[in-house]
């Protein structure tokens, strides 16, 4: 497929407002594309060349991309910076640079989608000394063959921010329209297929070649992480009991640990681990790999648990901020194991020799416990109680807090596993205000002694239909001086437009924020604003795909 044809589609989609029209255009494009191109389209149309769980990252910053644009077009980086500032979009700046190109190539060639994908894969693979230069050369090579429109969307793809309003929901509906009948039931079949595969490339190919029956047969696979089932916030234990199960006897309570949620894949002698954001952290936790290998008696399994760090001298749990240092560590892992040892608390099994997604939680746990040999402190079953008695749960809740944990998880022991969904089968009870995980989309430098710090942050939730981030308020309190310095250090490389003391940012830094309530507000494009928001923590375990959705914001607003 000619990349120019994809660019034409990008341009049409960017000017289309109605979701029904977006879905129709995408369905037509998918049904008419060459078979080998179809799986590439469902990722590229979302502005990324890979699925979320693949261990691939282009590792290209805005500044490197600007250098590549300059190299390809002969324009100065200062001039590109000016165009970038004018438009707020480095892709549009690239288009202007190509329009005013100073060094014309004698022989250009027409790019194909496959060539672009291959180049992006090569960029992701570059490592070590000189890798940044090779990345710049590769991007410049693509841009040297580009017309202005092509340059715009190439740059946006490299930066992972396509801006055409195509989210996962639109892709799902387009697949159902293109290869099934487009009914609500068809959408459900596609949704279920995506939940168990977490890969629209597999889903679209199956829909194209095998239809509805093939989609229904798709199942979880070892080595391909699924989106975990999500919990909702309960105001109290009483409301949590009422919400999670019709019968109190069906309530299972577990400690809510202050750690990292982990998905463990066992395949014979191999063990892989993924975080909630689907990042592979196997290398960072060889101690857990060893514990699972020695104490999980299963040939093939997908288990779920929480990695919790503890102080080796006192045995006391350490907060997530300390544990996160191990997640980021790529070298000298043995030293990290000594200074921040961890316990894996297992609490679910999605696959043990066969898929368990359709099994009740109590049956999944019976399987988990049958294959697990606890070996404290390396690997244990999560602390739990099977009771719907409020008094007993209040005591258990206090036990969790006394142990330094965040609170309780209340689960429906009779419920099946719903990947990627908040369906009321799990409720979390914490002694805090309501919290949201939000991404920083723009910021303003502070005044006075903090004038060199980005102290006013505008936060966005994710609109699942469009894939865009919609602001839900401004955060300027709750930071220590040290935390604010870290925020600034992490945000400044993400700046792509400056207007006085105001900056717009690549949406990459995710924060946990607590607040008293949500109120309607025309000031922000979500239509809502947090009242008295305060910074809680960095959420380095979450990707921007994992930030809270506009739907959750609306649910909180209407439940107040």
C-alpha positions as CSV (number, residue, x, y, z in Angstrom):
1,X,0.0,0.0,0.0
2,X,1.3,3.4,-0.9
3,X,2.0,5.5,2.2
4,X,0.5,8.4,0.4
5,X,-2.9,6.6,0.4
6,X,-2.7,6.3,4.1
7,X,-1.8,10.0,4.4
8,X,-4.9,10.8,2.4
9,X,-6.9,8.7,4.9
10,X,-5.3,10.5,7.8
11,X,-6.3,13.9,6.3
12,X,-9.9,12.8,5.8
13,X,-10.1,11.4,9.3
14,X,-8.6,14.5,10.9
15,X,-11.4,16.6,9.4
16,X,-14.2,14.2,10.3
17,X,-16.1,14.9,13.5
18,X,-18.8,12.3,13.8
19,X,-17.8,8.8,15.1
20,X,-20.1,7.1,12.6
21,X,-18.3,8.7,9.7
22,X,-14.9,7.8,11.2
23,X,-16.0,4.2,11.5
24,X,-17.4,4.1,8.0
25,X,-14.2,5.5,6.5
26,X,-12.0,3.1,8.5
27,X,-14.2,0.1,7.6
28,X,-13.9,0.9,3.9
29,X,-10.1,1.4,4.2
30,X,-9.6,-1.9,6.0
31,X,-11.9,-3.9,3.7
32,X,-10.1,-2.5,0.6
33,X,-6.5,-2.8,1.8
34,X,-4.1,-5.6,0.8
35,X,-4.2,-8.5,3.2
36,X,-0.6,-8.0,4.3
37,X,-1.3,-4.3,5.0
38,X,-4.4,-4.7,7.1
39,X,-2.6,-5.5,10.5
40,X,-0.3,-2.6,10.0
41,X,-3.2,-0.2,9.5
42,X,-4.9,-0.9,12.9
43,X,-1.8,0.1,14.8
44,X,-0.6,3.0,12.5
45,X,-4.1,4.5,12.5
46,X,-3.8,4.8,16.3
47,X,-0.5,6.6,15.9
48,X,1.9,3.9,16.9
49,X,3.8,1.2,15.0
50,X,3.6,-1.5,17.7
51,X,1.0,-2.9,20.0
52,X,1.3,-1.7,23.6
53,X,2.8,-4.8,25.1
54,X,5.6,-5.3,22.6
55,X,9.0,-4.5,24.1
56,X,9.6,-1.8,21.5
57,X,10.1,1.9,21.9
58,X,11.2,4.3,19.2
59,X,13.1,6.2,21.8
60,X,12.9,9.4,19.8
61,X,12.4,12.8,21.5
62,X,11.0,15.9,20.0
63,X,14.5,17.4,19.8
64,X,15.9,14.5,17.9
65,X,13.0,14.6,15.5
66,X,13.6,18.4,15.0
67,X,17.3,17.6,14.1
68,X,16.1,14.9,11.6
69,X,13.8,17.4,10.0
70,X,16.6,19.9,9.6
71,X,18.9,17.3,8.2
72,X,16.3,16.2,5.6
73,X,15.2,19.6,4.5
74,X,18.2,21.9,4.9
75,X,16.2,24.2,7.2
76,X,17.9,25.4,10.4
77,X,16.7,24.0,13.7
78,X,16.0,27.5,14.9
79,X,13.6,28.0,11.9
80,X,11.9,24.7,12.6
81,X,11.6,25.7,16.2
82,X,9.8,28.9,15.2
83,X,7.4,27.0,13.0
84,X,6.9,24.5,15.8
85,X,6.1,27.3,18.2
86,X,3.7,28.9,15.8
87,X,1.6,25.8,15.2
88,X,2.1,23.9,18.4
89,X,2.7,20.7,16.3
90,X,6.1,19.5,15.2
91,X,4.4,17.6,12.4
92,X,3.0,20.8,10.9
93,X,6.5,22.3,11.3
94,X,7.9,19.4,9.3
95,X,5.4,20.1,6.6
96,X,6.5,23.7,6.4
97,X,10.1,22.7,6.3
98,X,9.4,20.4,3.4
99,X,7.4,23.1,1.6
100,X,10.5,25.4,1.9
101,X,13.0,22.7,1.4
102,X,16.5,24.0,0.5
103,X,18.1,20.8,-0.6
104,X,16.0,19.0,-3.3
105,X,16.8,15.4,-3.9
106,X,17.4,14.4,-7.6
107,X,15.6,11.1,-7.3
108,X,12.7,10.7,-4.8
109,X,10.8,7.5,-4.3
110,X,7.3,6.7,-3.3
111,X,7.1,5.3,0.2
112,X,4.9,2.3,1.0
113,X,3.3,1.6,4.4
114,X,5.5,-1.5,4.6
115,X,8.7,0.5,4.1
116,X,7.7,3.0,6.8
117,X,6.9,0.2,9.2
118,X,10.2,-1.5,8.5
119,X,12.1,1.7,9.1
120,X,10.3,2.3,12.4
121,X,11.1,-1.2,13.6
122,X,14.8,-0.5,12.8
123,X,14.7,2.7,14.7
124,X,13.3,0.9,17.8
125,X,16.1,-1.7,17.5
126,X,19.0,0.8,17.5
127,X,20.9,0.7,20.8
128,X,24.2,1.7,22.2
129,X,26.9,4.2,21.1
130,X,25.8,6.1,18.1
131,X,22.2,4.9,18.2
132,X,20.8,8.5,18.4
133,X,22.6,9.4,15.2
134,X,21.3,6.4,13.5
135,X,17.7,7.2,14.6
136,X,18.1,10.8,13.2
137,X,19.5,9.4,9.9
138,X,16.6,7.0,9.6
139,X,13.9,9.6,10.2
140,X,15.7,12.0,7.9
141,X,15.7,9.3,5.2
142,X,11.9,8.9,5.4
143,X,11.4,12.7,5.3
144,X,13.7,13.2,2.3
145,X,11.2,11.3,0.2
146,X,8.2,13.0,1.7
147,X,5.8,15.7,0.5
148,X,4.5,18.1,3.2
149,X,1.5,16.1,4.2
150,X,3.5,12.9,4.4
151,X,6.1,14.7,6.5
152,X,3.5,15.9,8.9
153,X,2.1,12.4,9.6
154,X,5.4,10.7,9.7
155,X,6.6,13.1,12.4
156,X,3.4,12.7,14.3
157,X,3.7,8.9,14.2
158,X,7.3,9.0,15.3
159,X,6.3,11.1,18.3
160,X,3.2,8.9,19.0
161,X,0.6,11.6,18.8
162,X,-1.3,11.3,15.5
163,X,-4.2,13.7,16.4
164,X,-6.8,12.2,14.1
165,X,-9.3,11.1,16.7
166,X,-9.1,7.4,16.2
167,X,-9.2,5.4,19.5
168,X,-9.5,1.7,20.3
169,X,-13.3,2.0,20.3
170,X,-13.4,3.3,16.7
171,X,-11.0,0.6,15.5
172,X,-13.2,-2.0,17.2
173,X,-16.3,-0.8,15.5
174,X,-14.6,-0.4,12.1
175,X,-13.4,-4.1,12.2
176,X,-17.0,-5.2,13.0
177,X,-18.3,-3.1,10.1
178,X,-15.6,-4.1,7.6
179,X,-15.6,-7.9,8.1
180,X,-18.8,-8.8,10.0
181,X,-22.2,-7.1,9.8
182,X,-21.5,-4.2,12.1
183,X,-24.3,-5.1,14.6
184,X,-24.0,-4.5,18.3
185,X,-23.5,-8.2,18.8
186,X,-20.6,-8.1,16.2
187,X,-19.0,-5.3,18.1
188,X,-19.2,-7.4,21.3
189,X,-17.5,-10.3,19.5
190,X,-14.7,-8.1,18.3
191,X,-14.4,-6.5,21.8
192,X,-14.1,-9.9,23.5
193,X,-11.5,-11.0,20.9
194,X,-9.4,-7.9,21.7
195,X,-9.8,-8.5,25.4
196,X,-8.2,-12.0,25.2
197,X,-5.5,-11.1,22.7
198,X,-4.7,-7.4,23.4
199,X,-3.7,-7.2,19.8
200,X,-5.9,-5.7,17.1
201,X,-3.5,-7.1,14.5
202,X,-4.6,-10.6,15.4
203,X,-8.2,-9.6,15.7
204,X,-8.4,-7.9,12.3
205,X,-6.6,-10.7,10.5
206,X,-8.9,-13.3,12.2
207,X,-12.0,-11.2,11.4
208,X,-10.9,-10.9,7.7
209,X,-10.1,-14.6,7.2
210,X,-12.3,-16.5,9.6
211,X,-15.1,-14.1,10.5
212,X,-17.2,-14.3,13.6
213,X,-16.5,-18.0,14.4
214,X,-12.8,-17.4,14.2
215,X,-13.0,-14.4,16.6
216,X,-15.0,-16.5,19.1
217,X,-12.3,-19.1,19.2
218,X,-9.5,-16.7,20.0
219,X,-8.1,-17.2,23.5
220,X,-5.3,-15.9,25.7
221,X,-1.8,-16.9,24.8
222,X,1.3,-17.3,27.0
223,X,3.7,-14.5,26.3
224,X,1.0,-12.1,25.1
225,X,-0.2,-10.1,28.1
226,X,-3.9,-9.2,28.5
227,X,-5.3,-6.0,30.0
228,X,-6.0,-6.7,33.6
229,X,-9.4,-6.4,35.2
230,X,-9.8,-3.1,36.9
231,X,-11.3,-2.0,40.2
232,X,-13.7,0.8,41.1
233,X,-13.5,2.9,44.2
234,X,-15.9,2.3,47.1
235,X,-16.7,5.1,49.5
236,X,-16.8,2.6,52.4
237,X,-16.7,-1.1,53.2
238,X,-20.5,-1.1,53.4
239,X,-21.0,0.3,49.9
240,X,-18.3,-1.9,48.6
241,X,-20.1,-5.0,49.9
242,X,-23.4,-3.9,48.4
243,X,-21.8,-3.1,45.0
244,X,-19.5,-6.1,44.6
245,X,-22.0,-8.9,45.2
246,X,-25.7,-9.5,45.6
247,X,-25.1,-11.9,48.4
248,X,-22.6,-11.0,51.1
249,X,-21.4,-14.6,51.2
250,X,-19.9,-14.1,47.8
251,X,-17.5,-11.4,49.0
252,X,-13.8,-12.1,49.0
253,X,-11.6,-9.5,50.7
254,X,-7.8,-9.1,50.1
255,X,-5.2,-6.7,51.2
256,X,-4.7,-3.9,48.7
257,X,-0.9,-3.8,48.6
258,X,1.2,-0.7,47.9
259,X,3.2,-2.2,45.1
260,X,3.3,-3.0,41.4
261,X,0.6,-5.1,39.9
262,X,2.2,-7.9,37.9
263,X,1.1,-10.5,35.3
264,X,3.3,-13.6,35.3
265,X,3.5,-15.9,32.3
266,X,4.9,-19.4,32.8
267,X,5.8,-21.4,29.7
268,X,7.8,-24.6,30.6
269,X,11.0,-23.3,32.1
270,X,10.5,-19.8,31.0
271,X,8.9,-17.0,33.1
272,X,8.0,-13.6,31.9
273,X,6.5,-10.7,33.9
274,X,4.6,-7.7,32.8
275,X,3.4,-4.6,34.7
276,X,-0.1,-3.2,34.5
277,X,1.1,-1.0,31.7
278,X,2.2,-4.2,29.9
279,X,5.9,-3.4,30.2
280,X,8.2,-6.5,30.4
281,X,10.0,-6.3,33.7
282,X,11.4,-9.9,33.7
283,X,15.0,-8.6,33.7
284,X,14.5,-6.4,36.7
285,X,13.1,-9.1,38.9
286,X,15.2,-12.3,38.6
287,X,14.4,-13.1,42.2
288,X,10.7,-13.4,41.4
289,X,11.5,-15.4,38.3
290,X,13.3,-17.9,40.5
291,X,10.6,-17.9,43.1
292,X,7.9,-18.6,40.5
293,X,10.0,-21.3,38.7
294,X,10.6,-23.1,42.0
295,X,7.2,-22.7,43.6
296,X,4.5,-22.7,40.8
297,X,3.8,-26.3,39.7
298,X,2.4,-25.6,36.3
299,X,3.7,-26.1,32.8
300,X,1.8,-23.2,31.3
301,X,0.2,-20.4,33.3
302,X,-0.8,-16.8,33.5
303,X,-1.0,-15.6,37.1
304,X,-1.6,-12.2,38.7
305,X,-0.2,-10.7,41.8
306,X,1.4,-7.6,43.4
307,X,5.1,-7.1,43.8
308,X,5.8,-5.4,47.1
309,X,9.2,-4.2,48.3
310,X,10.4,-4.4,51.9
311,X,13.2,-3.2,54.0
312,X,15.7,-6.1,54.4
313,X,16.7,-4.9,57.9
314,X,13.3,-4.3,59.4
315,X,11.0,-6.4,57.2
316,X,8.6,-3.5,56.9
317,X,7.0,-2.7,53.5
318,X,8.5,0.2,51.5
319,X,6.3,2.6,49.6
320,X,5.9,2.3,45.8
321,X,8.2,5.3,45.2
322,X,11.1,3.2,46.6
323,X,10.1,0.0,44.8
324,X,9.8,2.0,41.5
325,X,13.6,2.3,41.5
326,X,13.8,-1.4,40.8
327,X,11.4,-1.1,37.9
328,X,13.6,1.5,36.2
329,X,16.9,-0.3,37.0
330,X,18.5,-1.9,33.9
331,X,22.0,-2.5,35.3
332,X,23.5,-3.8,38.5
333,X,20.3,-5.8,39.3
334,X,21.9,-7.9,42.0
335,X,22.6,-4.8,44.1
336,X,19.0,-3.7,43.7
337,X,17.9,-7.2,44.9
338,X,19.9,-6.7,48.1
339,X,18.7,-3.2,48.8
340,X,15.1,-3.6,47.8
341,X,14.0,-7.2,48.2
342,X,10.5,-8.0,47.1
343,X,7.6,-10.4,47.8
344,X,5.2,-11.5,45.2
345,X,1.6,-11.8,46.5
346,X,-0.5,-13.8,44.1
347,X,-4.2,-13.2,43.9
348,X,-5.6,-14.6,40.6
349,X,-5.0,-17.1,37.8
350,X,-6.2,-16.4,34.3
351,X,-4.7,-19.5,32.7
352,X,-3.3,-22.8,34.1
353,X,-2.9,-25.3,31.4
354,X,-6.1,-23.8,29.9
355,X,-8.0,-20.5,29.9
356,X,-9.7,-19.7,33.2
357,X,-11.3,-16.4,32.1
358,X,-14.8,-17.9,32.1
359,X,-14.3,-19.6,35.5
360,X,-15.6,-18.1,38.7
361,X,-13.0,-16.3,40.9
362,X,-13.3,-18.9,43.7
363,X,-12.6,-21.7,41.1
364,X,-9.6,-19.7,39.7
365,X,-8.3,-19.3,43.2
366,X,-8.7,-23.0,43.9
367,X,-6.5,-23.7,40.9
368,X,-4.0,-21.1,41.9
369,X,-3.7,-22.5,45.4
370,X,-3.3,-26.0,44.0
371,X,-0.2,-25.1,42.0
372,X,1.4,-22.7,44.5
373,X,3.8,-23.6,47.2
374,X,4.2,-20.6,49.4
375,X,7.8,-19.6,50.3
376,X,7.7,-16.5,52.5
377,X,9.0,-13.9,51.9
378,X,9.6,-14.6,48.3
379,X,6.2,-15.7,47.1
380,X,2.9,-15.9,49.0
381,X,-0.9,-16.0,48.5
382,X,-2.3,-12.5,49.0
383,X,-3.7,-12.1,52.5
384,X,-7.5,-12.7,52.2
385,X,-10.8,-13.4,54.0
386,X,-14.0,-14.9,52.6
387,X,-16.7,-12.9,54.4
388,X,-19.4,-10.4,53.8
389,X,-19.7,-9.5,57.5
390,X,-19.1,-5.8,57.8
391,X,-17.6,-6.0,61.3
392,X,-15.2,-8.7,60.3
393,X,-14.2,-6.7,57.2
394,X,-13.7,-3.5,59.3
395,X,-11.2,-5.5,61.5
396,X,-9.5,-6.9,58.4
397,X,-9.3,-3.4,56.9
398,X,-7.5,-2.1,60.0
399,X,-5.2,-5.1,59.8
400,X,-4.2,-4.0,56.2
401,X,-3.6,-0.5,57.3
402,X,-1.6,-1.5,60.3
403,X,0.6,-3.7,58.0
404,X,1.4,-0.6,56.0
405,X,-0.9,-1.5,53.0
406,X,-3.3,0.8,51.2
407,X,-6.6,-0.8,52.2
408,X,-8.7,-3.7,50.9
409,X,-9.9,-5.1,47.7
410,X,-13.4,-6.5,47.8
411,X,-14.2,-9.0,45.0
412,X,-17.1,-11.1,43.8
413,X,-16.0,-14.7,44.3
414,X,-18.6,-15.9,41.8
415,X,-17.5,-13.5,39.0
416,X,-15.6,-14.3,35.8
417,X,-12.5,-12.4,34.7
418,X,-13.2,-9.4,32.5
419,X,-9.9,-8.1,31.0
420,X,-9.5,-4.4,30.8
421,X,-12.9,-3.6,32.4
422,X,-14.3,-1.9,35.5
423,X,-17.5,-3.9,35.9
424,X,-18.1,-3.7,39.6
425,X,-16.7,-7.2,40.3
426,X,-13.8,-5.5,42.3
427,X,-14.0,-2.5,44.6
428,X,-11.1,-0.9,46.4
429,X,-11.5,0.6,49.8
430,X,-8.9,3.2,50.8
431,X,-8.8,5.8,53.6
432,X,-8.1,8.6,51.1
433,X,-10.0,11.1,49.0
434,X,-11.0,10.0,45.5
435,X,-8.1,9.7,43.2
436,X,-7.5,9.8,39.4
437,X,-4.5,8.8,37.3
438,X,-4.1,11.7,34.8
439,X,-1.6,12.8,32.2
440,X,0.0,16.3,32.2
441,X,-0.9,18.0,28.9
442,X,0.3,21.6,29.5
443,X,1.9,23.6,32.3
444,X,2.9,27.1,33.5
445,X,6.0,28.2,35.2
446,X,5.5,29.3,38.8
447,X,6.1,32.8,40.3
448,X,8.5,33.9,43.0
449,X,11.1,31.5,44.4
450,X,9.8,28.7,42.3
451,X,9.9,30.7,39.1
452,X,12.1,28.2,37.3
453,X,9.8,25.3,38.1
454,X,6.7,24.1,36.2
455,X,4.3,24.4,39.2
456,X,0.9,24.7,37.5
457,X,0.0,21.6,35.7
458,X,-3.1,20.9,33.5
459,X,-4.2,17.3,33.7
460,X,-6.1,15.3,31.1
461,X,-8.2,12.2,31.2
462,X,-8.6,9.9,28.2
463,X,-11.6,10.0,25.8
464,X,-11.8,6.3,24.8
465,X,-13.7,7.1,21.7
466,X,-11.3,9.7,20.2
467,X,-8.1,8.6,21.9
468,X,-7.5,12.3,22.8
469,X,-6.9,13.7,26.3
470,X,-9.4,16.1,27.7
471,X,-8.5,18.4,30.6
472,X,-10.1,17.9,33.9
473,X,-8.4,20.5,36.0
474,X,-5.3,22.2,37.2
475,X,-2.8,21.0,39.8
476,X,-0.6,23.3,41.8
477,X,-0.6,22.0,45.4
478,X,0.7,19.0,47.2
479,X,4.3,19.1,45.9
480,X,7.4,19.3,48.1
481,X,10.2,21.4,46.6
482,X,12.1,18.2,45.7
483,X,9.0,16.7,44.0
484,X,8.4,19.9,42.0
485,X,12.0,19.9,40.8
486,X,11.5,16.3,39.6
487,X,8.3,17.2,37.9
488,X,10.0,20.0,36.1
489,X,13.0,17.9,35.2
490,X,10.7,15.3,33.7
491,X,8.4,17.7,31.9
492,X,10.8,20.1,30.2
493,X,12.0,17.5,27.7
494,X,8.4,17.0,26.7
495,X,7.8,20.7,25.8
496,X,6.7,21.2,22.2
497,X,5.4,24.7,22.3
498,X,6.2,27.7,24.5
499,X,4.1,30.9,24.9
500,X,5.6,33.2,27.5
501,X,5.5,31.1,30.7
502,X,3.0,28.7,29.3
503,X,4.0,25.4,27.7
504,X,2.2,22.6,25.9
505,X,3.6,19.1,26.4
506,X,3.8,15.7,24.8
507,X,1.3,13.7,27.0
508,X,3.6,11.2,28.7
509,X,3.9,11.9,32.4
510,X,1.2,10.3,34.5
511,X,0.4,11.5,38.0
512,X,-2.0,10.2,40.7
513,X,-4.1,13.1,42.1
514,X,-6.6,13.1,44.9
515,X,-9.4,15.6,45.2
516,X,-12.5,16.4,47.3
517,X,-15.1,16.3,44.5
518,X,-15.7,16.9,40.8
519,X,-17.8,19.8,39.6
520,X,-19.1,20.8,36.2
521,X,-16.8,23.4,34.5
522,X,-16.9,25.0,31.0
523,X,-13.3,26.0,31.6
524,X,-12.0,22.5,30.6
525,X,-12.8,20.6,27.5
526,X,-13.9,17.5,29.5
527,X,-16.7,19.6,31.0
528,X,-15.4,18.8,34.6
529,X,-12.9,20.1,37.1
530,X,-11.4,18.7,40.3
531,X,-12.1,20.6,43.5
532,X,-9.0,21.0,45.7
533,X,-6.7,18.5,43.8
534,X,-3.5,17.4,45.4
535,X,-0.5,15.5,44.1
536,X,-0.2,12.0,45.5
537,X,2.5,10.2,43.4
538,X,4.1,9.6,40.1
539,X,2.4,6.6,38.2
540,X,5.4,5.3,36.3
541,X,3.7,1.9,36.3
542,X,1.0,3.3,34.0
543,X,1.3,4.2,30.3
544,X,-0.9,7.0,28.9
545,X,-3.3,4.2,27.8
546,X,-3.9,3.5,31.4
547,X,-4.9,6.9,32.6
548,X,-8.5,7.3,33.9
549,X,-11.1,7.8,31.3
550,X,-13.6,10.5,30.7
551,X,-16.3,7.9,31.4
552,X,-14.9,7.3,34.9
553,X,-14.8,11.1,35.5
554,X,-18.4,11.3,34.5
555,X,-19.3,8.3,36.7
556,X,-17.6,9.9,39.7
557,X,-19.4,13.2,39.0
558,X,-22.8,11.6,38.8
559,X,-22.2,9.4,41.9
560,X,-21.4,12.3,44.2
